Amino acid sequence: MSEEFRHILRIIDADVDGTLKTPYALARVKGVSLSLANAILKKTGVDPEKRAGFLTEAEVERIEEMIKDPTKHGLPSWLFNRRKDAESGKDAHLISADLVLRTKMDVDQMKNIKSWRGYRHAYGLKVRGQRTKTTGRAGKALGVKKKDLVAKAAAAKKE
């Protein structure tokens, strides 16, 4: 058995660590969850305990084909990330850049129709009902430095 170990694998558009077990390596691809990765490995017949670096080119191609179009291979629709799409009405699964673009388009649409979620997105607030009194303050001004203000006021009086 002359398998070569690859430390970095290219699956779809992602560089994957070859030392990880195969399901966890597949989950590193944007748009592929751990449950979807396990279902894909079960359908393709790849051992989930195998390290990703030991996958053959044929196995990688089968896995990529199944990730790109899981509906064609008979995977259940509840594993997909885009069920009952608003435009087409069909179940679909988006990966990598397509997923990022579609998510951005969805957020922009919410902002345009001025829905509550769109408003929250637009103002950089929490969207999913979390509390905001004490959390989510990173990246925003947290108050005023009193010393600086007093010094500026004193300088302004002198002038």
C-alpha positions in Angstrom: 0.0 0.0 0.0 2.0 3.0 -1.3 -0.2 5.9 -0.2 1.4 9.3 0.0 0.5 11.6 2.8 -0.4 15.2 1.9 -0.2 17.8 4.6 -2.5 20.2 2.7 -5.4 19.2 0.5 -7.3 21.3 -1.9 -11.0 20.6 -1.7 -13.4 22.8 -3.6 -11.9 26.3 -2.8 -10.4 25.6 0.6 -7.0 24.4 1.7 -7.6 21.6 4.2 -5.3 20.2 6.9 -4.3 16.7 6.0 -3.8 15.7 9.6 -7.4 16.0 10.5 -9.9 13.1 10.3 -11.8 13.3 7.1 -15.2 14.6 8.4 -13.5 17.4 10.3 -11.4 18.3 7.3 -14.4 18.5 5.0 -16.2 20.7 7.6 -13.4 23.3 7.0 -14.9 23.9 3.5 -17.3 26.9 3.8 -20.8 25.7 3.5 -20.1 22.1 4.7 -21.3 21.2 8.2 -20.0 18.2 10.1 -23.3 16.3 9.6 -23.2 16.9 5.9 -19.6 15.8 5.8 -20.5 12.5 7.6 -23.4 11.9 5.2 -21.1 12.5 2.2 -18.5 10.1 3.5 -21.2 7.5 4.1 -22.5 7.8 0.6 -19.1 7.8 -1.1 -17.9 4.9 1.0 -14.8 6.6 2.5 -13.8 5.7 6.0 -14.5 8.6 8.4 -11.7 7.5 10.6 -9.2 8.0 7.8 -6.9 11.1 7.9 -7.6 13.5 5.1 -4.0 13.4 3.9 -4.4 9.8 2.9 -7.3 10.4 0.6 -6.7 9.3 -3.0 -7.4 11.7 -5.9 -10.4 9.5 -7.0 -11.9 9.8 -3.5 -11.3 13.6 -3.4 -13.1 13.9 -6.8 -16.1 11.8 -5.6 -16.3 13.9 -2.5 -16.1 17.2 -4.4 -18.7 16.1 -6.9 -21.1 15.2 -4.1 -20.5 18.5 -2.3 -21.2 20.5 -5.4 -24.5 18.8 -6.1 -25.9 16.8 -3.1 -29.4 16.7 -4.6 -28.3 14.6 -7.5 -26.7 12.0 -5.1 -29.8 11.5 -2.9 -28.8 13.3 0.2 -31.8 14.5 2.4 -32.8 18.1 1.9 -32.7 18.8 5.6 -28.9 18.8 5.3 -28.8 21.7 2.8 -28.2 25.3 3.8 -30.7 26.8 1.4 -34.1 25.0 1.7 -37.1 26.4 -0.2 -35.2 29.3 -1.8 -37.3 32.5 -2.0 -36.6 32.9 -5.7 -36.7 29.4 -7.1 -38.7 27.6 -4.4 -36.3 24.6 -4.6 -33.9 23.1 -2.1 -30.2 24.0 -2.9 -26.9 23.8 -1.2 -24.4 26.7 -1.6 -20.7 26.5 -0.9 -17.7 28.9 -0.6 -18.1 32.2 -2.5 -21.7 31.5 -3.6 -22.7 31.1 0.0 -21.0 34.4 1.1 -22.5 36.3 -1.8 -26.0 34.9 -1.3 -25.9 35.8 2.5 -24.8 39.3 1.7 -27.6 39.6 -0.9 -30.2 38.4 1.7 -29.0 41.0 4.3 -29.1 43.8 1.7 -32.6 42.8 0.7 -33.7 42.9 4.4 -32.1 46.4 4.6 -33.9 47.5 1.4 -37.4 46.4 2.5 -36.6 47.9 6.0 -37.5 44.8 7.9 -36.7 44.7 11.6 -33.7 42.4 11.0 -32.6 44.7 8.2 -32.7 47.7 10.5 -30.7 45.8 13.1 -28.1 44.8 10.5 -27.9 48.3 9.2 -27.2 49.8 12.6 -24.7 47.1 13.7 -27.0 45.8 16.5 -27.7 42.3 17.6 -30.2 40.7 15.2 -31.4 37.5 16.9 -33.0 38.8 20.1 -29.9 38.9 22.3 -29.6 41.3 25.2 -27.7 44.5 24.4 -27.6 46.3 27.7 -24.1 45.0 28.7 -22.9 42.8 25.9 -21.8 43.3 22.3 -19.9 46.5 23.0 -16.7 45.6 21.1 -15.6 48.1 18.5 -17.8 50.9 19.7 -17.0 53.9 21.9 -17.4 53.0 25.6 -17.8 56.3 27.1 -15.8 59.6 27.5 -12.5 60.2 29.1 -13.3 62.9 31.6 -9.7 64.1 32.1 -9.3 64.8 28.4 -12.6 66.8 28.3 -11.7 68.8 31.3 -8.3 69.6 29.9 -9.8 70.7 26.5 -12.4 72.9 28.3 -9.7 74.5 30.4 -7.6 75.2 27.3 -10.6 76.7 25.5 -11.3 79.1 28.5 -7.7 80.3 28.4 -7.9 81.2 24.7 
